[in-house]
Every structure is written in structure tokens, then in C-alpha cells.
């Protein structure tokens, strides 16, 4: 979905001010065009109106001449999705819907926006489609915040559309970076998992990540679970390469291109805990390490899928182990396990990442578990370092670690640390309504 190496242009506040001017030209033009849409008008007439408005504002159309494109706007009618060319022969009819895409350049900086409007009276079905698409746009925009991942935008768009109805989402064409050129890195897909996209930059220290995590947790009105827990000195665990879990963040640990880092994070809200972990690549990582990360994350979700009332605890363990075995000749950590969670971070029962099915306590609604497979390229043996916290692989092989907190409900697994409650990955589960937007 995202290329391994991208050059993303960072703008200054002054440059954003000029882009805002370009954006306002586009916004005014689209407002005028939307008002001009009516039965009998041609898309060529709309194009002429758009060019006149843009040039009257002292701006330049972005699209005209771009890779040979012949018009100022794109006008895509009904089954046309994007890039429809305006034409004197294309006459709008009552009940049509038309997407108008418009771009403008002000002093070398671009603005780009689109709107879909109905021609006269449109059907309830088509009105629902327009509402679903616009709502998804605003859900994606709400994720465009410093510190979020690009994939958080993509996932928000897709999740919104899924909630709206049985709609398809275009995958071949994406959003994009914009600034001194109209199309720039990064591409912005309209689908995908959260927490992905441009990766941690080489050169950042694990202490910087820890400071960022503490700021974010406290800004949300929460308390870090880990800091001070049995004397642990940091907000997150940052375990790099052959470190499996409990790596202590340090100013001396600078991430390098090709590293992988497991970030384990916990927070307390109103006395109740959440705990999750993810392993990510730093810059470009090898195909071998990418497969390791995929194997570990897949095993986590296979385990989560078993977190259903009536199942046995070891059904989770067996699902994790089976998934890892199917992915390749990986080792599964045995000494460290998942755990119960709730009013304390670590509670009964322990949740091993291996074992036979049909054993252990029967799962029932009201239970909460932190499931966390730890998988390595080599053997399963581990070593505890002299700092008393950091656990590494005995053979020096690299490891991955993924974790989620899941609630057992009558409706299926509710993944409390996944923004969509696990709906995207678990499919059939119906978690309770998500929390409304805001900080907690």
C-alpha cells in the first residue's frame, strides 16, 4: 500500500497560508459550480464557468494541461468515478449525480477538492450514497493529526463507509500528498488497517518515543500503566531487534534503518487498564523481517477470534501456536504470556501462546484478556539481561511482539485497544457501539 521509501514535503506555516488561499479559490469555485448544476446544463458549460472563476481570482487551474488533460475540472457523471472530461455532448438530466473535481494554483502552491451533487431531485438511494461518501471524508480528515499514522486516515474512511451500508471502496485510485505539486508523496488509500503508513524515522531514540507516548497519554487525561510498575522507569517498553519484551527506552538507543521495534503501551482511565503492543519497521526492512511481523500479527488475530463465551482459555493459546506454525519455522516464547486485565494490569488467568485446545477456564462474558504472542526467527529460548527487565532471544535472532486487550461479550470479542473494536479483522463479531469522538 505504501512504498518503502518516500519523500514527503514538509511545509512552513507561511506556505500553508498560501495553500489556504488556493484552497479558498477551489472552495468558492465548487460552491458556484454546485449552484449551477441543473437539468439541461452541459459539463462543458460547468468547465468554462470554473476556469473563469479561478482566473478571476488571480489563480491558475491545476488540471488544465496536466499530463495533457484538456479541461479545468473533472466532471464524472453517474457510473463515472473520477477524471471525466467535460463535453458539450454531456447534458445533465434530472436525477443524475455529478462529481466535480477542481484544483487551483496560487503563487506556486496547489489546492484540490471535489464534491458530488445531485441534478434536480435524486433518489433516496443516491442521496444515501452521497452522504456515506461525504461522512467518510470527514472521518478521515478527523485523523489528520500530528502523531497519527497515515493508515489511521485510510482506516477511518473505510470503517465509516462500512458502517454506512454495503458500499464498495475504490482501491486503485487514492488521495495524495499536495503542495508545490498537485500529486506528491504519500499516496493516501481509502482502505487499510490503522497504525500503518510512513514508518518511524531512522535516528530517533527510544527515549524520544517514550516522551511522546507519555505526553499523548497524559493529554488524553489518562495515566501511564507501566511507569513505576514494580519500579519500571518508563511509559512504554521499546524492544529492538533481538529484544523480545520489556526493553527500557534510552537516549543511547537510536533506531537505524532496517531495525524493527516492538512498542508496548498501557494506560489507566478511571482505575481501569488497557494494554497493547505493535512491532514496526524502521525505514526499509528486509522481506524476512516483514514476514516475521506479519506472522506474529496474524497469530494475534487468530487468538482474538477465539475469545468467545463458551470457549476454553487454551483455545486462544492453540490458535496462536497453530497460526505461527502455519506461517513458517518460527519460535514462540513460552516463558512470558498474555494475562487477565482490568482493575489491575496483570491479573489471572495467564494466557500462554501455545498449548492444546479445550483446556483451562471456560470463557464467559465479563472477562478481559491481554493476548500477546511473541515470535522469533530462531528458537524459543530467552535470556533476561542484567537490567532486570529486557528479555532477549538466546540465539540472537530477531523477534516480534503484538498485543491487544479483548473483552468477552455476549456478542463476541470486543477488542478494546483497536479503534474499530476489532470489527475489521474479526468480521462476524459485533462489538458494542464505539466511544464518541473526543479525549478520555
QUIQUIPE-V768029 format. One line per field, one symbol per residue. ss: DSSP state (H for helix, E for strand, L for the rest). burial: # if it has 24 or more other ideal C-beta (glycine too) atoms within 12 Angstrom, else .. Layout:
ss = ???
burial = ???
//
This chain:
ss = LLLLLLLLLLLLHHHHHHHHHHHHHHHHHHHHHHHHLLLLLEHHHHHHHHHHHHHHLLLEELLLLHHHLLLLEEEEELLLLLLLELLLLLELLLLLEEEEEEEEEELLEEEEEEEEEELLLLLHHHHHHHHHHHHHHHHHHHLLLLLLLHHHHHHHHHHHHHHHLLLLLLLLLLEEELLLLLLEEEEELLLLLLLLLLLELLLLEHHHHHHHHHHHHHHLLLEELLLLHHHLLLLEEEEELLEEELLELLLLLELLLLLEEEEEEEEEELLEEEEEEEEEEELLLLHHHHHHHHHHHHHHHHHHLLLLLLLEHHHHHHHHHHHHHHHLLLEELLLLLEEELLLLLLEEEEELLLLLLLLLLELLLLLEEEELLEEELLLLLEEELLLLLLEEELLLLLEEELEEEEEEELLEEEELLLLLLLHHHHLLLLLLLLLLLLLL
burial = .#...............##.###.######.###.##...###########.##..#.######......#######...######...#.#...###########..###########..#...#..#########.##..#....###############....#.#....######..#..#################..###########..#....######.#..###################..#.#...##########....###########.#...#.##################..##############..#..#####.#######..##..#######....#..#...############.#.#......#####...#############..###############..#.#.........
//
